């Protein structure tokens, strides 16, 4: 799955469904990590206003009580916006596996940009950010 930074939230949604099934399932361990050591990604200048850092997270989601409670988790797909991050690069194979440098600024410049506040086709969500 090419989920990028959404991978942990997708795993949390799957774990919630896993625990909602048979009653003998009492907990699920979720882990995720990012490592930007690849020289094809300039972690400091790949995207305007941000940088990519190495990180890891983990969570035990359980039916038992604890210090926190999962109230809701839901993912929505907006496939018409998928190319905003990918630019003109083909979906498969991923560019970083073929030696293509990852440059999100260049991708954004070659992609049609939605207008702030415009509605996505086929959904009621508003586009909240302009990718430049």
Backbone as a chain_set.jsonl record, in Angstrom:
{"seq": "XXXXXXXXXXXXXXXXXXXXXXXXXXXXXXXXXXXXXXXXXXXXXXXXXXXXXXXXXXXXXXXXXXXXXXXXXXXXXXXXXXXXXXXXXXXXXXXXXXXXXXXXXXXXXXXXXXXXXXXXXXXXXXXXXXXX", "coords": {"N": [[0.831, -1.169, 0.0], [0.635, 2.172, -0.912], [0.492, 4.405, 1.125], [1.711, 6.512, 2.327], [1.977, 9.185, 4.634], [-0.506, 8.672, 5.643], [-0.726, 6.06, 6.341], [-0.637, 5.084, 9.042], [-3.088, 5.951, 10.12], [-4.833, 4.584, 8.423], [-4.205, 1.981, 9.191], [-5.108, 2.092, 11.812], [-7.856, 2.284, 11.414], [-8.343, -0.208, 10.194], [-7.597, -1.88, 12.337], [-9.56, -1.221, 14.195], [-11.829, -2.302, 12.925], [-11.024, -4.974, 12.932], [-11.074, -5.544, 15.678], [-13.767, -5.248, 16.137], [-14.919, -7.495, 15.186], [-14.867, -10.979, 15.908], [-15.448, -11.791, 19.387], [-13.289, -12.73, 20.87], [-11.065, -11.36, 20.18], [-8.996, -9.08, 21.558], [-7.105, -7.048, 21.456], [-5.032, -4.973, 19.345], [-1.943, -4.399, 17.789], [-0.418, -1.619, 16.421], [1.958, -0.354, 14.214], [4.186, 2.026, 12.742], [6.499, 3.621, 10.495], [8.797, 6.037, 9.196], [11.473, 6.647, 7.004], [13.745, 8.736, 5.728], [16.179, 8.485, 4.379], [17.001, 8.074, 1.789], [18.869, 9.123, -0.998], [17.492, 10.171, -3.14], [15.466, 11.717, -2.241], [15.187, 14.899, -1.141], [15.074, 15.741, 1.907], [14.932, 18.216, 3.162], [14.174, 20.174, 1.355], [12.137, 19.233, -0.27], [9.431, 19.802, -0.305], [7.338, 22.713, -0.228], [7.342, 24.715, 2.686], [7.67, 22.677, 4.538], [9.309, 19.769, 5.971], [10.796, 16.515, 5.707], [10.985, 14.052, 8.125], [12.662, 11.438, 9.941], [10.795, 9.036, 11.66], [8.851, 7.193, 14.082], [5.997, 5.366, 15.182], [3.783, 3.82, 17.519], [0.988, 1.901, 18.679], [-1.3, 0.43, 20.906], [-4.349, -0.78, 20.385], [-7.233, -1.451, 22.107], [-9.946, -3.407, 23.482], [-10.286, -3.11, 26.124], [-10.482, -0.87, 28.957], [-8.693, 2.24, 29.338], [-6.279, 4.945, 29.403], [-7.091, 6.54, 27.337], [-9.53, 6.959, 24.711], [-10.735, 5.664, 21.673], [-12.664, 7.492, 19.66], [-13.631, 7.911, 17.077], [-12.762, 6.917, 13.797], [-12.19, 7.412, 10.447], [-11.742, 7.005, 7.042], [-11.653, 8.777, 3.994], [-11.758, 8.71, 0.538], [-10.424, 10.642, -2.058], [-10.037, 10.362, -5.058], [-9.73, 12.034, -7.268], [-7.96, 13.946, -6.492], [-5.557, 12.742, -6.241], [-3.365, 12.978, -8.021], [-2.205, 15.379, -7.341], [-0.086, 15.152, -5.529], [1.519, 13.31, -6.787], [2.077, 14.344, -9.277], [3.059, 14.438, -12.699], [4.233, 12.001, -12.726], [4.317, 8.486, -13.347], [2.073, 6.128, -11.785], [2.894, 3.5, -11.238], [5.969, 1.966, -12.031], [6.893, 3.198, -8.746], [8.597, 6.31, -8.773], [10.927, 6.617, -7.156], [11.92, 4.072, -7.076], [12.978, 3.701, -9.504], [15.064, 5.381, -9.824], [14.412, 8.072, -10.103], [14.519, 11.375, -8.978], [12.812, 12.656, -6.154], [10.821, 15.39, -6.258], [8.748, 17.451, -4.965], [8.006, 20.097, -5.334], [8.423, 20.536, -8.056], [6.619, 18.652, -9.065], [4.184, 19.757, -8.162], [4.138, 22.072, -9.691], [3.639, 21.098, -12.221], [1.109, 20.098, -12.184], [-2.435, 20.346, -12.404], [-3.952, 22.759, -10.421], [-6.31, 22.942, -7.826], [-8.759, 25.436, -6.901], [-8.839, 27.288, -3.9], [-11.346, 26.421, -1.617], [-13.023, 25.363, -3.551], [-15.333, 22.821, -4.64], [-14.923, 19.302, -4.4], [-15.244, 16.985, -7.063], [-17.961, 14.821, -6.986], [-18.174, 14.624, -4.213], [-18.861, 16.072, -0.969], [-16.887, 17.465, 0.23], [-14.734, 20.236, 0.902], [-11.965, 21.75, -0.684], [-9.305, 22.532, 1.218], [-6.751, 23.54, 1.18], [-4.393, 25.164, -0.842], [-2.219, 23.829, -3.085], [0.944, 24.746, -3.824]], "CA": [[0.0, 0.0, 0.0], [1.359, 3.442, -0.908], [-0.336, 5.296, 1.924], [2.463, 7.664, 2.817], [1.748, 9.536, 6.035], [-1.836, 8.213, 6.042], [-0.662, 4.637, 6.649], [-0.966, 4.79, 10.437], [-4.537, 6.124, 10.294], [-5.475, 3.459, 7.727], [-4.01, 0.806, 10.054], [-5.99, 2.251, 12.961], [-9.203, 1.951, 10.949], [-8.376, -1.666, 10.039], [-7.554, -2.486, 13.671], [-10.88, -1.021, 14.774], [-12.7, -3.329, 12.311], [-10.534, -6.26, 13.427], [-11.549, -5.719, 17.049], [-15.235, -5.275, 16.138], [-15.326, -8.832, 14.726], [-15.04, -11.95, 17.001], [-15.268, -11.277, 20.75], [-12.031, -13.171, 21.47], [-10.014, -10.405, 19.805], [-9.024, -8.058, 22.608], [-6.157, -5.952, 21.213], [-4.294, -4.947, 18.078], [-0.748, -3.566, 17.824], [-0.208, -0.878, 15.175], [3.259, 0.315, 14.166], [4.518, 2.656, 11.462], [7.772, 4.333, 10.524], [9.284, 6.698, 7.983], [12.914, 6.85, 6.954], [14.014, 9.542, 4.54], [17.612, 8.443, 4.119], [17.257, 7.875, 0.36], [19.406, 10.342, -1.602], [16.574, 10.683, -4.157], [14.529, 12.609, -1.574], [15.823, 15.976, -0.381], [14.142, 15.903, 3.025], [14.892, 19.602, 3.624], [13.62, 21.08, 0.356], [11.262, 18.5, -1.192], [8.082, 20.378, -0.331], [7.335, 24.059, 0.36], [6.784, 24.874, 4.016], [7.77, 21.49, 5.372], [10.453, 18.892, 5.766], [10.518, 15.122, 6.015], [11.844, 13.563, 9.188], [12.539, 10.05, 10.345], [9.91, 8.934, 12.829], [8.165, 5.917, 14.282], [4.895, 5.42, 16.134], [3.124, 2.547, 17.799], [-0.228, 2.047, 19.463], [-2.08, -0.774, 21.177], [-5.778, -0.489, 20.407], [-7.78, -2.543, 22.893], [-11.334, -3.315, 23.95], [-10.22, -2.813, 27.549], [-10.384, 0.539, 29.3], [-7.345, 2.769, 29.48], [-6.223, 6.388, 29.615], [-7.661, 7.234, 26.178], [-10.587, 6.214, 24.033], [-10.916, 5.944, 20.253], [-14.042, 7.926, 19.467], [-14.006, 7.708, 15.685], [-11.727, 6.972, 12.772], [-12.835, 7.173, 9.158], [-10.974, 7.491, 5.897], [-12.416, 9.1, 2.793], [-10.871, 8.768, -0.617], [-10.698, 11.64, -3.084], [-9.103, 9.986, -6.113], [-9.495, 13.122, -8.218], [-6.863, 14.77, -5.978], [-4.373, 11.889, -6.103], [-2.233, 13.43, -8.83], [-1.587, 16.579, -6.776], [1.189, 14.802, -4.907], [2.296, 12.482, -7.706], [2.429, 15.112, -10.468], [2.954, 13.682, -13.928], [4.946, 10.734, -12.58], [3.413, 7.333, -13.39], [1.79, 5.529, -10.486], [3.756, 2.331, -11.111], [6.583, 1.782, -10.719], [7.192, 4.461, -8.076], [9.815, 6.939, -9.293], [12.121, 6.4, -6.333], [12.454, 2.732, -7.334], [13.596, 3.701, -10.834], [16.148, 6.353, -9.851], [13.91, 9.428, -10.32], [14.564, 12.194, -7.774], [11.509, 13.12, -5.686], [10.782, 16.844, -6.138], [7.332, 17.794, -4.866], [7.796, 21.442, -5.897], [8.303, 20.35, -9.503], [5.355, 17.957, -9.295], [3.091, 20.702, -7.974], [4.152, 23.026, -10.798], [3.169, 20.461, -13.447], [-0.204, 19.533, -11.924], [-3.556, 21.283, -12.297], [-4.172, 23.09, -9.021], [-7.666, 23.382, -7.522], [-8.904, 26.733, -6.258], [-9.223, 27.172, -2.496], [-12.781, 26.488, -1.378], [-13.823, 24.699, -4.579], [-15.841, 21.52, -4.216], [-14.407, 18.135, -5.104], [-16.232, 16.288, -7.85], [-18.474, 13.59, -6.412], [-18.226, 14.597, -2.75], [-19.244, 17.356, -0.393], [-15.729, 18.058, 0.898], [-14.119, 21.415, 0.298], [-10.504, 21.732, -0.725], [-8.942, 23.51, 2.223], [-5.399, 24.049, 1.005], [-3.915, 25.319, -2.212], [-0.869, 23.27, -3.213], [1.717, 25.536, -4.779]], "C": [[0.877, 1.234, 0.0], [0.513, 4.476, -0.186], [0.402, 6.538, 2.378], [2.157, 7.925, 4.277], [0.374, 9.108, 6.531], [-1.831, 6.752, 6.482], [-1.066, 4.289, 8.072], [-2.469, 4.92, 10.677], [-5.306, 5.014, 9.587], [-5.355, 2.194, 8.569], [-4.912, 0.883, 11.284], [-7.44, 1.89, 12.585], [-9.354, 0.441, 10.769], [-8.386, -2.382, 11.388], [-8.902, -2.35, 14.371], [-11.863, -2.059, 14.227], [-12.318, -4.727, 12.796], [-11.089, -6.549, 14.821], [-13.077, -5.791, 17.127], [-15.77, -6.641, 15.722], [-15.463, -9.792, 15.918], [-14.689, -11.38, 18.376], [-13.943, -11.682, 21.377], [-10.852, -12.272, 21.079], [-10.056, -9.242, 20.79], [-8.088, -6.879, 22.345], [-5.505, -6.098, 19.843], [-3.116, -3.986, 18.246], [-0.561, -2.935, 16.451], [1.164, -0.219, 15.259], [3.424, 0.964, 12.792], [5.85, 3.374, 11.613], [8.052, 4.965, 9.168], [10.784, 6.851, 8.107], [13.22, 7.544, 5.639], [15.502, 9.599, 4.237], [17.97, 8.289, 2.654], [17.769, 9.169, -0.263], [18.506, 10.918, -2.695], [15.514, 11.617, -3.561], [15.317, 13.634, -0.768], [14.867, 16.35, 0.746], [13.971, 17.344, 3.468], [14.19, 20.527, 2.64], [12.62, 20.413, -0.594], [9.869, 19.1, -1.315], [8.113, 21.764, 0.308], [6.705, 24.059, 1.755], [6.872, 23.656, 4.907], [9.052, 20.742, 5.121], [10.046, 17.488, 6.176], [11.498, 14.645, 7.071], [11.63, 12.089, 9.453], [11.689, 9.993, 11.606], [9.327, 7.534, 12.907], [7.072, 6.12, 15.321], [4.393, 4.007, 16.375], [1.943, 2.815, 18.713], [-0.822, 0.671, 19.697], [-3.523, -0.318, 21.293], [-6.448, -1.691, 21.054], [-9.248, -2.317, 23.211], [-11.384, -2.949, 25.431], [-10.133, -1.301, 27.765], [-8.938, 0.966, 29.445], [-7.398, 4.273, 29.655], [-6.842, 7.186, 28.466], [-8.711, 6.345, 25.522], [-10.648, 6.635, 22.576], [-12.385, 6.278, 20.047], [-14.491, 7.618, 18.042], [-12.754, 7.723, 14.814], [-12.401, 6.597, 11.454], [-11.971, 7.777, 8.066], [-11.925, 7.737, 4.729], [-11.428, 9.255, 1.657], [-11.346, 9.838, -1.595], [-9.753, 11.383, -4.25], [-8.821, 11.092, -7.118], [-8.376, 14.054, -7.76], [-5.54, 14.005, -5.897], [-3.17, 12.441, -6.854], [-1.57, 14.694, -8.284], [-0.222, 16.286, -6.174], [2.095, 14.034, -5.859], [2.762, 13.263, -8.921], [2.231, 14.275, -11.711], [3.65, 12.336, -13.879], [3.952, 9.571, -12.655], [3.231, 6.731, -12.001], [2.701, 4.336, -10.219], [4.741, 2.311, -12.263], [6.85, 3.139, -10.077], [8.543, 5.008, -8.545], [11.056, 6.659, -8.486], [12.692, 4.999, -6.519], [13.136, 2.649, -8.692], [14.696, 4.751, -10.963], [15.711, 7.781, -10.105], [13.907, 10.184, -8.993], [13.154, 12.689, -7.431], [11.577, 14.628, -5.465], [9.322, 17.279, -6.151], [7.028, 19.187, -5.39], [7.597, 21.34, -7.413], [6.991, 19.66, -9.848], [4.181, 18.921, -9.198], [2.998, 21.686, -9.135], [3.59, 22.423, -12.081], [1.762, 19.893, -13.323], [-1.245, 20.621, -11.869], [-3.857, 21.519, -10.828], [-5.615, 23.524, -8.793], [-7.66, 24.746, -6.836], [-9.372, 26.513, -4.829], [-10.733, 27.328, -2.374], [-13.625, 25.829, -2.448], [-14.258, 23.33, -4.081], [-15.215, 20.421, -5.06], [-15.539, 17.498, -5.887], [-16.67, 15.03, -7.132], [-18.462, 13.524, -4.896], [-18.584, 15.978, -2.237], [-18.082, 18.051, 0.303], [-15.252, 19.296, 0.149], [-12.609, 21.248, 0.323], [-10.034, 22.867, 0.182], [-7.59, 24.158, 1.977], [-5.079, 24.132, -0.473], [-2.485, 24.811, -2.253], [-0.112, 24.073, -4.251], [3.138, 25.062, -4.854]], "O": [[1.78, 1.342, 0.829], [-0.113, 5.326, -0.819], [-0.226, 7.519, 2.775], [2.084, 6.99, 5.075], [0.113, 9.174, 7.732], [-2.854, 6.257, 6.954], [-1.765, 3.299, 8.289], [-3.06, 4.087, 11.364], [-6.326, 4.55, 10.097], [-6.305, 1.416, 8.653], [-5.422, -0.137, 11.748], [-8.15, 1.26, 13.368], [-10.377, -0.129, 11.149], [-9.097, -3.372, 11.564], [-9.336, -3.269, 15.065], [-12.644, -2.631, 14.988], [-13.188, -5.564, 13.04], [-11.521, -7.666, 15.106], [-13.619, -6.34, 18.086], [-16.959, -6.913, 15.891], [-16.139, -9.432, 16.883], [-13.755, -10.59, 18.513], [-13.504, -11.041, 22.332], [-9.754, -12.43, 21.612], [-11.04, -8.504, 20.846], [-8.256, -5.818, 22.946], [-5.439, -7.186, 19.271], [-3.276, -2.89, 18.783], [-0.547, -3.633, 15.437], [1.493, 0.406, 16.268], [2.861, 0.494, 11.802], [6.273, 3.695, 12.723], [7.597, 4.48, 8.132], [11.304, 7.148, 9.182], [12.979, 6.994, 4.564], [16.024, 10.654, 3.877], [19.148, 8.366, 2.307], [17.156, 10.219, -0.073], [18.731, 12.044, -3.138], [14.751, 12.238, -4.3], [16.028, 13.282, 0.174], [13.966, 17.169, 0.566], [12.963, 17.675, 4.091], [13.661, 21.562, 3.044], [12.292, 20.988, -1.632], [9.202, 18.916, -2.334], [8.834, 21.976, 1.282], [5.649, 23.462, 1.964], [6.207, 23.606, 5.942], [9.791, 21.038, 4.182], [9.071, 17.298, 6.903], [12.708, 14.817, 6.924], [10.546, 11.556, 9.218], [11.851, 10.811, 12.511], [9.312, 6.792, 11.925], [7.206, 6.943, 16.226], [4.56, 3.118, 15.539], [1.9, 3.818, 19.426], [-0.847, -0.162, 18.791], [-3.873, 0.442, 22.196], [-6.259, -2.823, 20.61], [-9.731, -1.185, 23.211], [-12.426, -2.522, 25.928], [-9.757, -0.554, 26.862], [-8.058, 0.131, 29.652], [-8.439, 4.822, 30.015], [-7.091, 8.383, 28.61], [-8.763, 5.138, 25.756], [-10.615, 7.827, 22.271], [-13.252, 5.426, 20.243], [-15.598, 7.125, 17.826], [-11.807, 8.463, 15.081], [-13.097, 5.585, 11.367], [-11.527, 8.921, 8.166], [-12.879, 6.989, 4.518], [-10.375, 9.873, 1.819], [-12.533, 9.919, -1.914], [-8.77, 12.106, -4.418], [-7.769, 11.085, -7.757], [-7.89, 14.866, -8.547], [-4.517, 14.577, -5.521], [-2.051, 12.369, -6.347], [-0.475, 15.046, -8.723], [0.698, 17.093, -6.3], [3.318, 14.107, -5.741], [3.752, 12.882, -9.546], [1.302, 13.468, -11.763], [3.664, 11.605, -14.869], [2.861, 9.655, -12.089], [4.12, 6.814, -11.153], [3.218, 4.175, -9.113], [4.356, 2.62, -13.391], [7.017, 4.131, -10.786], [9.508, 4.259, -8.694], [12.134, 6.479, -9.052], [13.843, 4.759, -6.155], [13.794, 1.656, -9.004], [15.206, 4.994, -12.057], [16.566, 8.644, -10.308], [13.362, 9.701, -8.0], [12.399, 13.091, -8.316], [12.303, 15.096, -4.588], [8.728, 17.455, -7.215], [5.914, 19.443, -5.847], [6.71, 21.981, -7.976], [6.323, 20.037, -10.812], [3.289, 18.909, -10.046], [1.901, 22.089, -9.52], [3.111, 23.158, -12.945], [1.268, 19.269, -14.261], [-0.985, 21.705, -11.349], [-4.001, 20.561, -10.067], [-6.103, 24.4, -9.507], [-6.652, 25.149, -6.256], [-10.209, 25.647, -4.575], [-11.325, 28.242, -2.948], [-14.841, 25.735, -2.285], [-13.622, 22.752, -3.2], [-15.003, 20.578, -6.262], [-16.678, 17.475, -5.421], [-15.825, 14.242, -6.708], [-18.718, 12.459, -4.335], [-18.603, 16.944, -3.0], [-18.264, 19.11, 0.902], [-15.356, 19.384, -1.074], [-12.054, 20.667, 1.255], [-10.339, 24.033, -0.069], [-7.315, 25.228, 2.52], [-5.459, 23.26, -1.254], [-1.628, 25.314, -1.527], [-0.48, 24.082, -5.426], [3.935, 25.616, -5.611]]}, "num_chains": 1, "name": "protein.A"}
